[in-house]
Amino acid sequence: MPPCTAAPAAVLLLVLAPASAPAPVPARMAATAATATTATTAATAATAAAAAAAGSLSPQAELGRRLFFEQRLSASGRLACASCHDPANAYAAPANAGPVMRGGARLARWGLRTVPSLRYLDDTPRFTRHGYLDTGGDREDIGPAGGFMLDGRADDLGRQALLPLLDPAEMANRSVVELAARLRSLSYAAEFAHAFPAASGTVTGPGALAAMAAAALARYELEDPSFHPYSSRFDRYLRGQGRLSADELAGLALFISPSKGNCAACHSVTTGPQGRPPDFTDHSFHALGVPRNASIPANRDPGFFDLGLCGPLRVDLRGERGYCGYFKTPTLRNAARRRYFFHNGRFGSLREVLRFYVRRDLDPALWYPRTRGQVRKFDDLPARLRVNVDTSDAPLNREPGDAPALSDAEIAQVISFLKTLDDAD
């Protein structure tokens, strides 16, 4: 590995309980919504099939691959997992999608949140109220961390896979029984017995069949290399197979520096298990005060707020006001390929995102509306909950009159570095 000429990062390890094996029972509805066409899904299915052919998938994973592209599992007959999580776009929303997507039995219901990528999820720990950073001395409690979905409400890939299948705004199966009926109607339903031989010859109830489907989808995401290719220019640089430009290295230094971007405080740059390259997330949750996105249909109701950890999609933490407004830190791999950012898709470019981080409190009128002549900061939270927004961690700790943590030229350098995290495909 070539020496990095940027400032070294502190070694930060998130100490959490490991994720458990895929489990069958969905807890609550999923967050994103979808719209798709048969042609798009067929094309991406062929792409993934070619990728799978290059390796060797287990029978469970191969069944999961077929289910991932199966539109007949939706009430509309037009949505598959791949409709929202497009393999051609790093398993994030299709390139032509808006900030949220549409689904439901008639493809008439809009989602609440942007579609996250399904890449690099295999090391996601289960949700805990107390994650810890180990810096070699005392461990720091960083609060809630882990779990799947933007509010961490699924503890493993199996639960995560079932949530959209049962969400009225997504694939819209009204129950596990209805989902099981669709699974039994598939022309390849006999493959379940091959993939799960322990259940062969037994009467498989709806819950067990749905659990098998969830486990198969989880195995596909874990086994197929296209979900964790580590094929970016940055990965090649770490392997000593390429170089970064002066601007890219400068951007990396700014990304790490606690007094500049401080991005690595949450989008950690430490290596993973067995020396695997960094995934650029510590799986923690934060309330950033992202402005309200008026283009989301649900936000037409001035009394509606998406509060992340404390609802509306997650229900077990609804009474804990201190978690309201918290959303999970995503990976920054393939971030430069995205068209919408943050949980509500409020910003449409990395430049806008970085300008918001470094100027949020210096010139809030750039981002927030005015009410009776006063800027209404953190307008996507009820007034009583705005105290939860992070105002202490750099670069969100600036006051009006301070200089921004990053200049426009430095923002451009950070973006140059972030582009090196895009996978080759």
TAKAJO-V201792 format. One record per backbone hydrogen bond with DSSP energy under -0.5 kcal/mol. NH is the residue of the N-H (numbers start at 1). CO is the residue of the C=O. E is the energy in kcal/mol with one decimal. If there is no record, write none. Layout:
# TAKAJO-V201792
nh->NH co->CO e->E
nh->NH co->CO e->E
This chain:
# TAKAJO-V201792
nh->2 co->237 e->-0.7
nh->12 co->10 e->-0.7
nh->13 co->134 e->-0.8
nh->15 co->13 e->-0.7
nh->15 co->132 e->-2.4
nh->16 co->14 e->-0.8
nh->26 co->24 e->-0.6
nh->30 co->163 e->-0.9
nh->34 co->169 e->-0.6
nh->41 co->37 e->-2.1
nh->42 co->38 e->-2.6
nh->43 co->39 e->-2.2
nh->44 co->40 e->-2.3
nh->45 co->41 e->-2.3
nh->46 co->42 e->-1.9
nh->47 co->43 e->-1.7
nh->48 co->44 e->-2.4
nh->49 co->45 e->-2.5
nh->50 co->46 e->-2.0
nh->51 co->47 e->-1.8
nh->52 co->48 e->-2.8
nh->53 co->49 e->-2.1
nh->54 co->50 e->-1.0
nh->54 co->51 e->-0.6
nh->55 co->51 e->-0.5
nh->55 co->52 e->-1.3
nh->62 co->58 e->-2.8
nh->63 co->59 e->-2.1
nh->64 co->60 e->-2.4
nh->65 co->61 e->-2.3
nh->66 co->62 e->-1.7
nh->67 co->63 e->-2.3
nh->68 co->64 e->-2.2
nh->69 co->65 e->-1.0
nh->69 co->66 e->-0.5
nh->70 co->67 e->-1.5
nh->71 co->69 e->-0.9
nh->73 co->70 e->-1.0
nh->74 co->71 e->-1.9
nh->75 co->171 e->-3.1
nh->79 co->71 e->-0.7
nh->82 co->68 e->-1.9
nh->83 co->80 e->-1.5
nh->84 co->80 e->-0.7
nh->84 co->81 e->-1.0
nh->85 co->81 e->-2.4
nh->86 co->84 e->-1.0
nh->86 co->92 e->-2.8
nh->89 co->86 e->-2.2
nh->90 co->87 e->-1.0
nh->91 co->86 e->-2.1
nh->92 co->86 e->-0.7
nh->92 co->89 e->-1.6
nh->93 co->115 e->-0.7
nh->97 co->94 e->-2.1
nh->103 co->109 e->-3.2
nh->104 co->170 e->-2.8
nh->107 co->104 e->-1.2
nh->108 co->103 e->-0.6
nh->109 co->103 e->-2.6
nh->111 co->101 e->-2.3
nh->112 co->31 e->-1.4
nh->113 co->31 e->-0.7
nh->114 co->343 e->-2.3
nh->116 co->114 e->-0.6
nh->118 co->91 e->-0.9
nh->119 co->90 e->-0.6
nh->120 co->227 e->-2.6
nh->121 co->118 e->-0.5
nh->124 co->121 e->-2.0
nh->126 co->17 e->-0.9
nh->128 co->145 e->-2.5
nh->131 co->143 e->-2.9
nh->132 co->15 e->-0.8
nh->133 co->140 e->-2.4
nh->134 co->13 e->-1.6
nh->135 co->133 e->-0.7
nh->135 co->138 e->-0.7
nh->140 co->133 e->-2.5
nh->141 co->139 e->-0.5
nh->142 co->131 e->-3.0
nh->142 co->140 e->-0.7
nh->143 co->131 e->-0.6
nh->145 co->128 e->-2.3
nh->146 co->283 e->-2.9
nh->147 co->125 e->-3.6
nh->148 co->154 e->-3.6
nh->152 co->149 e->-1.6
nh->154 co->148 e->-1.5
nh->160 co->156 e->-2.4
nh->161 co->157 e->-2.2
nh->162 co->158 e->-1.5
nh->163 co->159 e->-1.7
nh->164 co->160 e->-0.8
nh->165 co->161 e->-0.7
nh->166 co->162 e->-1.3
nh->166 co->163 e->-0.8
nh->167 co->163 e->-0.6
nh->167 co->164 e->-0.6
nh->170 co->167 e->-2.1
nh->171 co->164 e->-2.0
nh->172 co->164 e->-0.6
nh->172 co->167 e->-2.2
nh->173 co->165 e->-2.0
nh->179 co->175 e->-2.1
nh->180 co->176 e->-2.9
nh->181 co->177 e->-1.9
nh->182 co->178 e->-1.7
nh->183 co->179 e->-2.2
nh->184 co->180 e->-2.5
nh->185 co->181 e->-1.2
nh->186 co->183 e->-1.1
nh->189 co->186 e->-1.7
nh->191 co->188 e->-2.2
nh->192 co->189 e->-1.8
nh->193 co->190 e->-0.9
nh->194 co->190 e->-1.0
nh->195 co->191 e->-2.7
nh->196 co->192 e->-2.3
nh->197 co->194 e->-0.5
nh->199 co->196 e->-1.8
nh->200 co->197 e->-1.2
nh->202 co->199 e->-1.7
nh->204 co->202 e->-0.6
nh->205 co->203 e->-0.8
nh->209 co->205 e->-2.4
nh->210 co->206 e->-2.5
nh->211 co->207 e->-2.1
nh->212 co->208 e->-2.1
nh->213 co->209 e->-2.2
nh->214 co->210 e->-2.4
nh->215 co->211 e->-2.6
nh->216 co->212 e->-2.7
nh->217 co->213 e->-2.4
nh->218 co->214 e->-2.4
nh->219 co->215 e->-2.4
nh->220 co->216 e->-2.2
nh->221 co->217 e->-2.1
nh->222 co->218 e->-2.0
nh->223 co->219 e->-2.8
nh->224 co->220 e->-2.4
nh->227 co->224 e->-2.0
nh->228 co->225 e->-1.5
nh->233 co->422 e->-0.6
nh->234 co->420 e->-2.4
nh->236 co->232 e->-2.0
nh->237 co->233 e->-2.2
nh->238 co->234 e->-2.5
nh->239 co->235 e->-1.7
nh->240 co->237 e->-1.5
nh->241 co->236 e->-3.3
nh->242 co->236 e->-0.6
nh->249 co->245 e->-2.5
nh->250 co->246 e->-2.3
nh->251 co->247 e->-2.4
nh->252 co->248 e->-2.0
nh->253 co->249 e->-2.2
nh->254 co->250 e->-2.2
nh->255 co->251 e->-2.4
nh->256 co->252 e->-1.9
nh->257 co->253 e->-2.3
nh->260 co->257 e->-1.4
nh->261 co->254 e->-1.7
nh->262 co->254 e->-0.8
nh->262 co->257 e->-1.8
nh->263 co->255 e->-1.0
nh->264 co->255 e->-1.7
nh->265 co->262 e->-1.2
nh->266 co->263 e->-1.6
nh->267 co->263 e->-2.8
nh->268 co->266 e->-1.3
nh->272 co->276 e->-3.5
nh->275 co->272 e->-1.4
nh->276 co->273 e->-1.6
nh->280 co->268 e->-0.9
nh->282 co->266 e->-1.5
nh->285 co->144 e->-1.4
nh->286 co->327 e->-2.3
nh->288 co->286 e->-0.7
nh->294 co->292 e->-0.8
nh->296 co->293 e->-1.5
nh->297 co->295 e->-0.6
nh->299 co->296 e->-1.8
nh->300 co->297 e->-2.0
nh->301 co->298 e->-1.3
nh->302 co->300 e->-0.8
nh->304 co->301 e->-2.1
nh->307 co->305 e->-0.8
nh->307 co->311 e->-1.6
nh->309 co->323 e->-0.5
nh->309 co->326 e->-1.6
nh->310 co->307 e->-1.4
nh->311 co->308 e->-2.0
nh->314 co->308 e->-0.5
nh->318 co->315 e->-1.1
nh->320 co->317 e->-1.9
nh->321 co->319 e->-1.1
nh->323 co->320 e->-2.1
nh->324 co->321 e->-1.5
nh->325 co->307 e->-2.4
nh->326 co->307 e->-0.7
nh->326 co->323 e->-1.8
nh->327 co->286 e->-2.2
nh->328 co->150 e->-2.2
nh->329 co->284 e->-3.0
nh->330 co->328 e->-0.5
nh->333 co->279 e->-0.5
nh->334 co->421 e->-0.6
nh->335 co->332 e->-2.0
nh->337 co->334 e->-1.3
nh->338 co->335 e->-1.4
nh->341 co->347 e->-2.2
nh->345 co->342 e->-1.5
nh->346 co->341 e->-0.6
nh->347 co->341 e->-1.0
nh->353 co->349 e->-2.0
nh->354 co->350 e->-2.6
nh->355 co->351 e->-2.4
nh->356 co->352 e->-2.3
nh->357 co->353 e->-2.1
nh->358 co->354 e->-2.1
nh->359 co->355 e->-1.6
nh->360 co->356 e->-1.5
nh->363 co->359 e->-2.1
nh->366 co->363 e->-2.2
nh->367 co->364 e->-1.8
nh->368 co->364 e->-2.5
nh->371 co->374 e->-3.2
nh->374 co->371 e->-1.8
nh->376 co->369 e->-3.4
nh->377 co->375 e->-1.2
nh->379 co->376 e->-0.5
nh->381 co->378 e->-1.3
nh->385 co->382 e->-2.0
nh->386 co->382 e->-0.6
nh->386 co->383 e->-1.0
nh->388 co->385 e->-2.0
nh->389 co->386 e->-1.4
nh->390 co->287 e->-3.1
nh->396 co->393 e->-2.5
nh->398 co->395 e->-0.6
nh->402 co->399 e->-2.6
nh->411 co->407 e->-2.5
nh->412 co->408 e->-2.0
nh->413 co->409 e->-1.4
nh->414 co->410 e->-2.4
nh->415 co->411 e->-2.4
nh->416 co->412 e->-2.0
nh->417 co->413 e->-2.0
nh->418 co->414 e->-2.7
nh->419 co->415 e->-2.0
nh->420 co->416 e->-0.6
nh->420 co->417 e->-1.6
nh->421 co->418 e->-1.7
nh->422 co->419 e->-1.3
